[in-house]
Amino acid sequence: MRRARPILATLLAAAACAFLPAQDSSSTPAPDGQKKPRAKRPPRPGVATLEVRREMSGIKPDAIFQTGGLPDWQASTADAEWVSNAPKNTVYRLDAKTNTVAAEITVGKRPCSGLASGFGSIWVPNCGDKTVSRIDVATNQVVATIAIGPAASEGGIAASPEGVWLVTDPKGVLSKIDANQNKVIAQVAVPPNSAGVTYGEGMVWVTSPDSNMLSGVDPKTNSVIHSVQVGPQPRFLTTGAGSVWTLNQGDGTVSRVDAKSGNLIANIELGVPGTGGEIAFGEGHVWATVFEIPITEIDPATNTVIKQWFGPGGDSIRVAHGSIWLSNLRDGNVWRFSSKQP
């Protein structure tokens, strides 16, 4: 996922620029009158095993959905894939049978921090107006707007049989939304600046990047059952194969935690450190995405990367309907690939 620049950091940077000397190299025009380009970030290395390396140019999408804007977060339902678009204040319904955009739905301001499917609805956190929009999948209409919003733009929202879950306060508040009343009915204390949320293996799971923690919450009792130390700066997460998997932005690893015991099983090297990215489970494997390395495939049987694609594309990933769905934020489109790539 794209990382929004914190407001405080933006203000401090602006204040600092106001006192920079005129000859500062970051603002001095080049000889041709153009500003000097910013230094590029070091490329992400990926894994060291060359046998797993693939090129994005070597695979062809089965379908390309042109959405414009910044297509980003995804959720899957029985017959569709759903994608948010922050600058357009919309969510797209992509028909999995016809490979067409079936609907474009206006939601709150600047949808962010994930999408969730549950209770016959798509749940959309909105950073711009601090709300959650509820879309009825039968009508493609917003049927409720809940006056509470996400604590972080890079986070997550999840639906369990007991409710919808979202971190709503950076002080460490996980809120539970009742789908019958469309309002918050419980709050659970989690570590400060928690972000990612998902549901799986009977638990709600929450990442805390500042403390390198994964919390497991019982959705029936609204209590924290597991607190697990994982890799540095975990943010995005998924569940599958009896485990919870966190994508750790600090060192580009994925941590695997046993969902029953809460014990750390492995830290798997992906070579994808830095901001952004996402992780998903599907077709029996774990899939991760970041800019420059849009697809990484992990085999849970061996806890190793078995394929890794380099090139343009990526930012959000889901595996559903026998396909890999890849949001290409920088290109304004969504790609659909067969999950059985060589």
Secondary structure, DSSP 8 states (H G I E B T S, - for coil): ------HHHHHHHHHHHHTS-TT-TTTSB-TTSSB------------S-GGGEEEGGG---SEEEE--S-EEEEEE-SSEEEEEEGGGTEEEEEETTTTEEEEEEE-SSSB-S--EEETTEEEEEETTTTEEEEEETTTTEEEEEES---S-SS--EEEETTEEEEEEETTTEEEEEETTTTEEEEEEE--TT---EEEETTEEEEEETTTTEEEEEETTTTEEEEEEE-SSSEEEEEEETTEEEEEETTTTEEEEEETTT--EEEEEE----SS--EEEEETTEEEEEETTEEEEEEETTTTEEEEEEESS--EEEEEETTEEEEEETTTTEEEEEES---
